[in-house]
Amino acid sequence: MTSSALLVMDVQRDVVAIADDGSGYLLRLRRAIEGARASGIPVIYVVLGLRPGDPEVGPRNKVMTNVVRAGLFTEGAPGTEIHPDIAPRQGDVVVTKRRGSAFSGSDLDLVLRARDIDTLVLTGIATSAVVLSTLWRAIDLDFGLTVLTDACLDTDPEVHRMLTEKLFPQWADVFTVEKWLDAIASR
């Protein structure tokens, strides 16, 4: 029997402000979160947080250097908070990471092993960043994977489509939120 967890990744105020396209993304994500809770599936939030002064960002890391220049993800800054529309509740876990993957610089693997979780359901912003890099690391760690296509979002819709329709199905089960909720309700 598998034990799953829903990962809600990088859905932080500043990220939502940049990426949300007005398509109802937060409503779909909230529906997935509520469905997971109702089914007894743990919800684990993953946030990117950088210490003041950004000591974990080296000059050769182009992506993280751009993040720092944009003033994003400083721990304690209001924009780094999890978006209030999908805020954690008592019993949810919040993990802070230092890079793109949910596993990078975090204790996520420890949290998952302590709960005997072997299957991850991936959601978050951006599909081409945290979702993709977490999926790759999770494959290497032998996790079962599901990606909720409409609970992932990217600033480039074509990249999102290519990843969710062509690449992710090679390594993960790929569902919409509604199809996933139907699947977990019928267990």
C-alpha positions in Angstrom: 0.0 0.0 0.0 1.3 3.4 -0.9 1.3 6.5 1.3 1.0 9.8 -0.5 1.6 13.4 0.3 0.5 16.5 -1.6 3.3 19.0 -2.1 2.3 22.6 -2.6 5.5 24.3 -3.8 6.5 28.0 -4.1 2.9 29.3 -3.9 4.2 32.4 -2.2 2.7 35.9 -2.4 5.3 37.4 -4.8 5.3 34.3 -7.0 1.5 34.4 -7.3 1.6 38.1 -8.1 4.0 37.4 -11.0 2.6 34.2 -12.4 -1.2 34.1 -11.7 -2.9 34.4 -15.0 -6.4 34.9 -13.7 -7.5 31.4 -14.7 -8.6 30.3 -11.3 -5.3 28.6 -10.4 -5.6 29.3 -6.6 -9.2 28.0 -6.6 -8.1 24.7 -8.3 -5.1 24.4 -5.9 -7.3 25.0 -2.9 -9.7 22.3 -4.1 -6.8 19.8 -4.4 -5.6 20.8 -0.8 -9.1 20.4 0.6 -9.5 17.0 -1.2 -6.2 15.8 0.2 -7.1 16.8 3.7 -10.5 15.1 3.4 -8.9 11.9 2.2 -6.2 11.9 5.0 -3.4 12.7 2.6 -0.8 15.0 4.3 -0.3 18.4 2.8 3.3 19.6 2.8 4.1 23.2 1.8 7.5 23.9 0.3 8.7 27.5 0.2 11.9 29.1 -1.1 13.5 31.1 1.6 16.9 32.9 1.5 18.6 34.3 4.6 19.1 38.0 4.8 22.2 38.9 2.8 21.7 35.7 0.6 24.7 33.8 1.9 23.5 30.7 0.1 23.6 32.3 -3.4 26.9 32.0 -5.3 27.8 34.3 -8.2 27.9 31.4 -10.7 24.2 30.5 -10.1 22.4 32.5 -12.8 18.9 31.6 -11.6 19.4 32.4 -8.0 21.4 35.6 -8.8 18.4 36.8 -10.8 16.1 35.9 -7.9 18.2 38.0 -5.5 18.3 40.9 -8.0 14.5 40.8 -8.2 14.3 41.0 -4.4 12.4 37.8 -4.1 12.4 35.1 -1.3 14.1 36.8 1.6 13.0 35.0 4.8 10.5 37.0 6.8 9.6 39.4 3.9 5.8 39.6 3.3 6.2 38.5 -0.3 7.8 35.2 0.8 4.8 34.1 2.8 2.5 31.4 1.5 -0.4 32.9 -0.3 -3.3 33.4 2.2 -5.8 31.7 -0.2 -4.1 28.4 0.4 -2.5 28.9 3.8 -1.4 26.0 5.9 -3.6 24.6 8.7 -2.8 22.9 11.9 -1.1 19.6 11.1 0.3 20.7 7.7 4.1 20.8 7.4 6.0 23.7 6.0 9.5 23.0 4.6 12.0 25.7 3.6 14.3 25.0 0.7 17.3 27.0 -0.6 17.2 26.2 -4.3 14.9 25.1 -7.1 14.1 21.5 -6.1 11.9 21.0 -3.0 14.7 18.7 -1.8 17.6 21.2 -2.1 18.8 22.5 1.2 15.6 21.3 3.0 14.7 18.5 5.3 11.9 17.3 3.0 13.4 13.8 2.6 13.6 13.5 6.4 9.9 14.6 6.8 8.8 12.1 4.1 10.8 9.2 5.5 9.6 9.9 9.0 6.0 9.6 7.7 6.7 6.6 5.5 5.6 8.5 2.4 6.5 6.9 -0.9 4.4 8.8 -3.4 4.3 12.5 -4.1 1.6 14.5 -5.7 3.2 17.6 -7.2 1.7 21.1 -7.5 3.2 24.6 -7.6 4.6 27.5 -9.4 6.5 27.2 -11.7 6.1 24.1 -13.7 9.5 24.7 -15.4 11.2 25.3 -12.1 10.2 23.8 -8.8 7.9 21.2 -10.3 10.4 20.0 -12.9 13.4 20.0 -10.6 11.5 18.3 -7.7 10.2 15.6 -10.1 13.7 14.8 -11.3 15.1 14.5 -7.8 12.1 12.4 -6.7 12.6 10.0 -9.6 16.2 9.5 -8.4 14.9 8.9 -4.9 12.4 6.3 -6.2 9.2 8.1 -5.2 6.0 7.3 -7.0 4.8 10.5 -8.7 1.6 12.3 -9.7 1.5 15.7 -11.2 -1.7 17.8 -11.1 -1.5 19.7 -14.4 -4.0 22.4 -13.5 -2.5 22.9 -10.0 0.8 23.7 -11.6 1.4 27.1 -13.3 4.2 28.6 -15.4 4.7 32.1 -16.8 5.1 30.4 -20.2 2.0 28.5 -21.1 3.7 26.7 -23.9 6.5 25.4 -21.7 3.8 24.3 -19.1 1.9 22.4 -21.9 5.0 20.7 -23.3 6.1 19.6 -19.8 2.7 18.3 -18.7 1.7 16.7 -22.0 4.9 15.4 -23.3 7.6 15.0 -20.7 5.9 14.4 -17.3 3.8 11.5 -18.5 6.9 9.5 -19.1 7.7 9.5 -15.4 4.6 10.3 -13.5 0.9 9.9 -13.5 -0.6 13.1 -14.8 -4.1 14.2 -13.8 -6.2 17.3 -13.6 -7.3 18.2 -10.0 -10.8 16.9 -10.7 -9.6 13.5 -12.1 -7.2 13.1 -9.1 -10.0 13.9 -6.6 -12.2 11.3 -8.3 -9.4 8.8 -8.1 -8.7 9.3 -4.4 -12.4 9.3 -3.6 -12.8 5.9 -5.2 -10.1 4.3 -3.1 
